[in-house]
């Protein structure tokens, strides 16, 4: 399955929105985001809740932001002390915007890969194997991607006790996730569920 982006390919690149880094080293910085159809940056309220959950773990964490989109979660992680973030984004123009924002903030501890997330996780020889401390998973809803990505991540990517943040449709059947992911935190707001798991 190849459609691994939170955005659709046809959009007007002249329409620009923004995300805001809410805490840490880059607190208050606003970063431009292409206003692409289907792009769903995580709201500040949810982001605040998530990073309160992550406070004991984020410092020096090696992170993987699958379906990166605006990069809101990855940039927030970097601001709050993450060691390194790899952004995966299939859409070429959105990936280019991520690269521009990394340069804008003068971040040297991140990379953007324009790639399909599933295809990337098929790479069993990656330098990131067994090193990922924290994964952000916010794929397009109702496409079965969480089940596939979860299975791939357990095949040699995650460090011991790695954390996985999952944002999904509220009705998602969590039994489809790996059995060795222990639920730590959960919040459901309307049609969206936010969960934090630990890889055991």
C-alpha positions as CSV (number, residue, x, y, z in Angstrom):
1,X,0.0,0.0,0.0
2,X,1.5,3.3,-1.1
3,X,-0.7,6.2,0.0
4,X,1.4,7.1,3.1
5,X,0.8,10.8,3.6
6,X,-1.5,12.9,5.6
7,X,-2.1,15.1,2.6
8,X,-3.5,14.6,-0.9
9,X,-1.3,15.4,-3.9
10,X,-3.5,18.2,-5.4
11,X,-3.3,21.4,-3.4
12,X,-2.5,25.0,-3.9
13,X,1.0,25.5,-2.5
14,X,0.3,29.3,-2.2
15,X,-2.0,28.7,0.7
16,X,0.1,28.8,3.8
17,X,-0.8,28.2,7.4
18,X,1.4,27.8,10.4
19,X,2.1,25.7,13.5
20,X,3.4,27.0,16.8
21,X,6.0,25.4,19.1
22,X,4.5,25.7,22.5
23,X,7.4,25.0,24.9
24,X,11.1,24.4,25.2
25,X,14.1,25.9,23.3
26,X,12.1,27.2,20.4
27,X,9.0,28.2,22.4
28,X,6.7,30.6,20.5
29,X,8.3,30.0,17.1
30,X,5.7,29.8,14.3
31,X,6.6,27.7,11.3
32,X,4.9,27.9,7.9
33,X,2.9,25.0,6.7
34,X,1.4,24.4,3.2
35,X,-2.3,24.5,3.6
36,X,-2.8,21.1,1.9
37,X,-6.1,19.3,1.7
38,X,-6.2,16.5,4.3
39,X,-3.3,17.9,6.5
40,X,-4.2,17.6,10.2
41,X,-1.7,19.3,12.4
42,X,-2.1,18.1,16.0
43,X,-3.9,20.9,18.0
44,X,-2.0,22.8,20.7
45,X,-4.3,21.4,23.4
46,X,-3.6,17.8,22.4
47,X,0.1,18.5,21.9
48,X,0.3,20.0,25.4
49,X,-1.4,16.9,26.8
50,X,0.9,14.5,24.9
51,X,4.1,16.3,25.9
52,X,3.0,16.3,29.5
53,X,2.8,12.6,29.2
54,X,6.2,12.5,27.6
55,X,8.0,14.8,30.0
56,X,10.0,12.1,31.8
57,X,11.1,10.5,28.5
58,X,11.7,13.2,25.9
59,X,15.2,14.3,26.8
60,X,17.8,12.8,24.5
61,X,15.2,10.6,22.8
62,X,15.7,9.5,19.2
63,X,12.4,10.0,17.5
64,X,10.7,8.8,14.3
65,X,7.8,11.0,13.0
66,X,5.9,8.8,10.5
67,X,3.4,10.6,8.2
68,X,5.0,13.8,9.4
69,X,2.8,16.3,7.6
70,X,3.3,19.6,9.3
71,X,6.0,18.2,11.5
72,X,4.3,19.6,14.6
73,X,5.1,16.8,16.9
74,X,8.7,16.3,15.7
75,X,9.5,20.0,16.1
76,X,7.9,20.1,19.5
77,X,10.1,17.1,20.5
78,X,13.2,18.8,19.3
79,X,12.3,22.0,21.2
80,X,11.9,20.0,24.4
81,X,15.2,18.2,24.3
82,X,14.9,15.2,21.9
83,X,18.3,14.1,20.5
84,X,17.2,13.5,16.9
85,X,14.1,13.4,14.8
86,X,13.6,11.6,11.5
87,X,10.6,13.0,9.6
88,X,8.9,10.7,7.0
89,X,6.7,12.4,4.5
90,X,5.6,11.1,1.1
91,X,4.3,14.3,-0.4
92,X,7.2,16.1,-2.1
93,X,6.1,19.7,-1.5
94,X,5.2,19.0,2.1
95,X,8.6,17.3,2.7
96,X,10.3,20.3,1.1
97,X,8.5,22.7,3.5
98,X,9.7,20.5,6.4
99,X,13.3,20.9,5.2
100,X,12.8,24.6,4.9
101,X,11.5,24.8,8.5
102,X,14.4,22.9,9.8
103,X,16.7,25.4,8.2
104,X,14.6,28.3,9.4
105,X,15.1,27.2,13.0
106,X,18.7,26.2,12.4
107,X,18.2,22.7,13.6
108,X,21.0,20.2,12.9
109,X,19.6,17.2,14.7
110,X,16.9,16.3,12.2
111,X,16.4,14.8,8.8
112,X,13.5,14.7,6.3
113,X,13.0,11.7,4.1
114,X,10.5,12.0,1.3
115,X,9.3,8.4,1.4
116,X,6.4,6.0,2.0
117,X,6.5,5.1,5.7
118,X,5.8,1.4,5.1
119,X,8.5,1.2,2.4
120,X,10.9,2.9,4.7
121,X,10.2,0.4,7.5
122,X,10.9,-2.5,5.1
123,X,14.6,-1.3,5.2
124,X,16.1,-3.8,7.6
125,X,19.6,-2.3,7.2
126,X,18.7,1.2,8.3
127,X,21.0,3.0,10.8
128,X,17.9,3.6,12.9
129,X,17.3,-0.1,13.5
130,X,16.8,-0.8,17.3
131,X,17.5,2.9,18.2
132,X,14.1,4.5,18.1
133,X,13.0,5.7,21.6
134,X,9.8,7.5,20.5
135,X,7.5,7.1,17.5
136,X,4.8,9.5,16.4
137,X,2.0,7.7,14.5
138,X,-0.7,10.0,13.0
139,X,-1.6,8.4,9.7
140,X,-4.7,9.1,7.5
141,X,-7.7,7.7,9.2
142,X,-9.6,4.5,8.3
143,X,-7.0,3.1,5.8
144,X,-5.7,0.3,7.9
145,X,-2.3,1.9,8.2
146,X,-1.8,1.7,11.9
147,X,-2.0,-2.1,11.9
148,X,0.6,-2.4,9.1
149,X,2.9,0.2,10.6
150,X,2.7,-1.3,14.1
151,X,3.7,-4.7,12.7
152,X,6.7,-3.2,10.9
153,X,7.9,-1.2,13.9
154,X,8.2,-4.3,16.0
155,X,10.5,-5.9,13.5
156,X,13.8,-4.5,14.8
157,X,13.2,-0.8,14.9
158,X,12.4,0.0,18.5
159,X,14.7,0.4,21.4
160,X,13.9,-1.3,24.7
161,X,10.9,0.3,26.3
162,X,10.3,2.6,23.4
163,X,7.2,4.8,23.4
164,X,4.7,5.0,20.6
165,X,2.2,7.8,20.3
166,X,-0.9,6.8,18.3
167,X,-3.5,9.2,17.0
168,X,-6.5,7.5,15.4
169,X,-10.2,7.5,14.7
170,X,-12.1,7.0,18.0
171,X,-13.5,3.6,16.8
172,X,-10.1,2.1,15.9
173,X,-9.8,-1.4,17.3
174,X,-6.7,-1.3,19.4
175,X,-6.5,-5.1,19.5
176,X,-5.0,-4.8,16.0
177,X,-1.8,-3.2,17.5
178,X,1.1,-5.4,18.6
179,X,0.4,-7.4,21.7
180,X,3.7,-6.2,23.3
181,X,2.6,-2.6,23.3
182,X,1.4,-1.6,26.8
183,X,-1.1,1.2,27.0
184,X,0.2,4.0,29.3
185,X,-2.2,6.9,28.6
186,X,-5.4,7.4,26.7
187,X,-7.7,10.2,25.9
188,X,-10.7,10.3,23.5
189,X,-12.0,13.7,22.3
190,X,-15.0,13.5,19.9
191,X,-14.0,11.4,16.8
192,X,-10.3,11.2,17.7
193,X,-8.4,9.0,20.1
194,X,-4.9,9.7,21.5
195,X,-2.9,7.0,23.1
196,X,0.6,6.4,24.4
197,X,2.0,2.9,24.4
198,X,5.3,1.4,25.6
199,X,7.0,-1.4,23.7
200,X,7.8,-4.3,26.0
